[in-house]
Amino acid sequence: MAVPKRKTSKAKRDMRRSPNMKKSVPGVSVCPQCHEPKLPHRVCPNCNYYDGKEVVAETINA
């Protein structure tokens, strides 16, 4: 079984892990209908509108 000859330094370890630190949160846009924040190119979770049209019809369970 392969065994490391020397201890990996903190700098080398952190350099290896650095690409994971570059990931960022996706951009947030504003819904033109209700002006609430939403993810771009998705139906607004607040008013169910996309591209000026209602996409998901409201269902009322009585």
KETIZA-822181 format. One record per residue: x negated, y negated, z negated of N, C-alpha, C, CB in turn; residue in one letter. Coordinates in Angstrom, 2 decimals, always signed. Glycine has a CB too. Example, Ala and Ser with C-alpha at 12.3 -4.5 7.8 and 13.67 -1.06 7.14 Angstrom:
2
[atom [-13.19, +5.69, -7.80], [-12.30, +4.50, -7.80], [-13.20, +3.30, -7.80], [-11.31, +4.47, -9.05], "a"] [atom [-12.85, +2.25, -7.08], [-13.67, +1.06, -7.14], [-12.90, -0.03, -7.87], [-14.08, +0.60, -5.72], "s"] 
This chain:
62
[atom [-0.84, +1.18, +0.00], [+0.00, +0.00, +0.00], [-0.89, -1.25, +0.00], [+0.96, +0.00, -1.22], "m"] [atom [-0.51, -2.25, +0.79], [-1.32, -3.47, +0.88], [-1.18, -4.30, -0.38], [-0.93, -4.30, +2.12], "a"] [atom [-2.32, -4.78, -0.88], [-2.34, -5.59, -2.08], [-3.10, -6.88, -1.77], [-2.99, -4.82, -3.29], "v"] [atom [-2.60, -8.06, -2.18], [-3.32, -9.29, -1.92], [-4.67, -9.31, -2.62], [-2.49, -10.49, -2.36], "p"] [atom [-5.69, -9.83, -1.90], [-7.04, -9.88, -2.47], [-7.17, -11.05, -3.45], [-8.08, -10.01, -1.35], "k"] [atom [-6.46, -12.15, -3.18], [-6.51, -13.34, -4.04], [-5.10, -13.81, -4.34], [-7.34, -14.47, -3.39], "r"] [atom [-4.97, -14.55, -5.44], [-3.69, -15.15, -5.80], [-3.35, -16.25, -4.79], [-3.73, -15.71, -7.25], "k"] [atom [-2.11, -16.29, -4.32], [-1.68, -17.35, -3.40], [-1.51, -18.64, -4.18], [-0.36, -16.96, -2.67], "t"] [atom [-2.15, -19.70, -3.72], [-2.10, -20.97, -4.43], [-0.71, -21.59, -4.30], [-3.18, -21.95, -3.89], "s"] [atom [-0.43, -22.54, -5.19], [+0.87, -23.22, -5.17], [+1.05, -23.98, -3.86], [+0.99, -24.19, -6.36], "k"] [atom [-0.03, -24.56, -3.34], [+0.05, -25.32, -2.09], [+0.42, -24.41, -0.92], [-1.30, -26.03, -1.81], "a"] [atom [-0.23, -23.27, -0.81], [+0.08, -22.33, +0.27], [+1.50, -21.79, +0.14], [-0.92, -21.17, +0.28], "k"] [atom [+1.90, -21.46, -1.08], [+3.24, -20.95, -1.32], [+4.29, -21.99, -0.92], [+3.42, -20.56, -2.79], "r"] [atom [+4.07, -23.26, -1.31], [+5.02, -24.32, -1.01], [+5.04, -24.66, +0.48], [+4.69, -25.57, -1.82], "d"] [atom [+3.88, -24.56, +1.16], [+3.85, -24.78, +2.61], [+4.71, -23.74, +3.33], [+2.40, -24.74, +3.15], "m"] [atom [+4.66, -22.52, +2.86], [+5.44, -21.44, +3.46], [+6.94, -21.68, +3.26], [+5.04, -20.09, +2.87], "r"] [atom [+7.31, -22.24, +2.13], [+8.72, -22.46, +1.81], [+9.26, -23.78, +2.37], [+8.92, -22.44, +0.32], "r"] [atom [+8.40, -24.65, +2.88], [+8.83, -26.00, +3.27], [+9.90, -26.06, +4.36], [+7.65, -26.75, +3.73], "s"] [atom [+9.95, -25.17, +5.36], [+11.00, -25.30, +6.37], [+12.41, -25.23, +5.79], [+10.85, -24.22, +7.41], "p"] [atom [+12.58, -24.53, +4.68], [+13.90, -24.44, +4.05], [+14.32, -25.76, +3.42], [+13.91, -23.35, +3.01], "n"] [atom [+13.35, -26.61, +3.07], [+13.66, -27.88, +2.42], [+14.16, -28.92, +3.42], [+12.43, -28.41, +1.69], "m"] [atom [+13.93, -28.68, +4.71], [+14.30, -29.66, +5.73], [+15.77, -29.60, +6.10], [+13.47, -29.46, +6.95], "k"] [atom [+16.47, -28.58, +5.67], [+17.88, -28.45, +6.02], [+18.69, -29.54, +5.34], [+18.42, -27.05, +5.62], "k"] [atom [+19.59, -30.15, +6.10], [+20.37, -31.26, +5.55], [+21.86, -30.96, +5.68], [+20.01, -32.58, +6.27], "s"] [atom [+22.63, -31.77, +5.03], [+24.09, -31.65, +5.05], [+24.59, -32.14, +6.41], [+24.75, -32.46, +3.88], "v"] [atom [+25.59, -31.48, +7.01], [+26.09, -31.95, +8.29], [+26.69, -33.34, +8.17], [+27.13, -30.98, +8.85], "p"] [atom [+26.66, -34.08, +9.26], [+27.20, -35.44, +9.27], [+28.69, -35.45, +8.99], [+26.93, -36.11, +10.59], "g"] [atom [+29.16, -36.51, +8.38], [+30.57, -36.64, +8.05], [+31.12, -37.83, +8.82], [+30.81, -36.80, +6.50], "v"] [atom [+32.25, -37.63, +9.50], [+32.89, -38.73, +10.22], [+34.19, -39.10, +9.51], [+33.16, -38.33, +11.71], "s"] [atom [+34.83, -40.14, +10.00], [+36.06, -40.62, +9.39], [+37.22, -40.28, +10.31], [+36.00, -42.15, +9.10], "v"] [atom [+38.29, -39.77, +9.76], [+39.48, -39.42, +10.54], [+40.15, -40.73, +11.00], [+40.48, -38.55, +9.69], "c"] [atom [+40.41, -40.88, +12.31], [+41.05, -42.11, +12.78], [+42.52, -42.22, +12.37], [+40.95, -42.19, +14.28], "p"] [atom [+43.12, -41.11, +11.99], [+44.53, -41.10, +11.62], [+44.74, -41.55, +10.17], [+45.12, -39.70, +11.82], "q"] [atom [+44.03, -40.89, +9.24], [+44.25, -41.16, +7.81], [+43.04, -41.81, +7.14], [+44.60, -39.87, +7.08], "c"] [atom [+41.94, -41.98, +7.87], [+40.72, -42.63, +7.38], [+40.07, -41.90, +6.21], [+41.03, -44.04, +6.96], "h"] [atom [+40.25, -40.59, +6.14], [+39.59, -39.76, +5.14], [+38.34, -39.14, +5.77], [+40.56, -38.66, +4.59], "e"] [atom [+37.32, -38.82, +4.98], [+36.13, -38.18, +5.55], [+36.45, -36.75, +6.00], [+34.99, -38.16, +4.53], "p"] [atom [+35.88, -36.37, +7.15], [+36.07, -35.02, +7.68], [+34.84, -34.62, +8.47], [+37.35, -34.93, +8.56], "k"] [atom [+34.67, -33.33, +8.73], [+33.58, -32.86, +9.56], [+33.89, -33.16, +11.02], [+33.33, -31.34, +9.35], "l"] [atom [+32.88, -33.55, +11.81], [+33.16, -33.87, +13.20], [+33.58, -32.65, +14.01], [+31.94, -34.50, +13.83], "p"] [atom [+34.43, -32.86, +15.01], [+34.93, -31.82, +15.92], [+35.73, -30.76, +15.19], [+33.77, -31.17, +16.65], "h"] [atom [+36.41, -31.15, +14.13], [+37.26, -30.21, +13.38], [+38.56, -30.91, +13.02], [+36.54, -29.70, +12.10], "r"] [atom [+39.58, -30.10, +12.74], [+40.88, -30.64, +12.32], [+40.72, -31.27, +10.95], [+41.97, -29.52, +12.30], "v"] [atom [+41.34, -32.42, +10.76], [+41.28, -33.11, +9.48], [+42.04, -32.28, +8.44], [+41.88, -34.54, +9.58], "c"] [atom [+41.41, -31.92, +7.32], [+42.11, -31.12, +6.31], [+43.19, -31.91, +5.58], [+41.12, -30.58, +5.32], "p"] [atom [+43.15, -33.23, +5.66], [+44.11, -34.06, +4.94], [+45.41, -34.24, +5.72], [+43.50, -35.41, +4.63], "n"] [atom [+45.29, -34.60, +7.02], [+46.51, -34.91, +7.79], [+46.78, -33.92, +8.92], [+46.42, -36.30, +8.36], "c"] [atom [+45.90, -32.92, +9.14], [+46.06, -31.88, +10.15], [+46.11, -32.44, +11.57], [+47.31, -31.10, +9.88], "n"] [atom [+45.40, -33.53, +11.84], [+45.35, -34.12, +13.18], [+43.97, -33.89, +13.78], [+45.68, -35.62, +13.13], "y"] [atom [+43.94, -33.68, +15.11], [+42.69, -33.61, +15.86], [+42.94, -34.24, +17.22], [+42.19, -32.13, +16.01], "y"] [atom [+42.11, -35.20, +17.59], [+42.20, -35.90, +18.87], [+43.55, -36.58, +19.04], [+41.95, -34.93, +20.02], "d"] [atom [+44.09, -37.12, +17.96], [+45.35, -37.86, +18.01], [+46.59, -37.01, +18.05], [+45.35, -38.74, +19.18], "g"] [atom [+46.46, -35.69, +17.93], [+47.62, -34.79, +17.97], [+47.66, -33.94, +16.71], [+47.58, -33.89, +19.23], "k"] [atom [+48.88, -33.65, +16.24], [+49.01, -32.77, +15.08], [+48.76, -31.34, +15.53], [+50.41, -32.92, +14.40], "e"] [atom [+47.82, -30.69, +14.90], [+47.42, -29.35, +15.34], [+48.07, -28.27, +14.48], [+45.90, -29.21, +15.29], "v"] [atom [+48.05, -28.44, +13.19], [+48.61, -27.45, +12.26], [+49.91, -28.03, +11.73], [+47.61, -27.10, +11.09], "v"] [atom [+51.01, -27.37, +12.04], [+52.30, -27.85, +11.58], [+52.43, -27.61, +10.07], [+53.45, -27.15, +12.34], "a"] [atom [+53.01, -28.58, +9.40], [+53.23, -28.47, +7.94], [+54.32, -27.41, +7.69], [+53.65, -29.86, +7.32], "e"] [atom [+54.07, -26.52, +6.76], [+55.07, -25.53, +6.39], [+55.51, -25.79, +4.95], [+54.53, -24.08, +6.56], "t"] [atom [+56.80, -25.80, +4.75], [+57.35, -26.04, +3.42], [+58.02, -24.75, +2.96], [+58.37, -27.25, +3.42], "i"] [atom [+57.50, -24.18, +1.89], [+58.09, -22.97, +1.31], [+58.98, -23.36, +0.17], [+57.00, -21.98, +0.83], "n"] [atom [+60.29, -23.16, +0.35], [+61.24, -23.54, -0.67], [+61.80, -22.35, -1.39], [+62.36, -24.34, -0.08], "a"] 
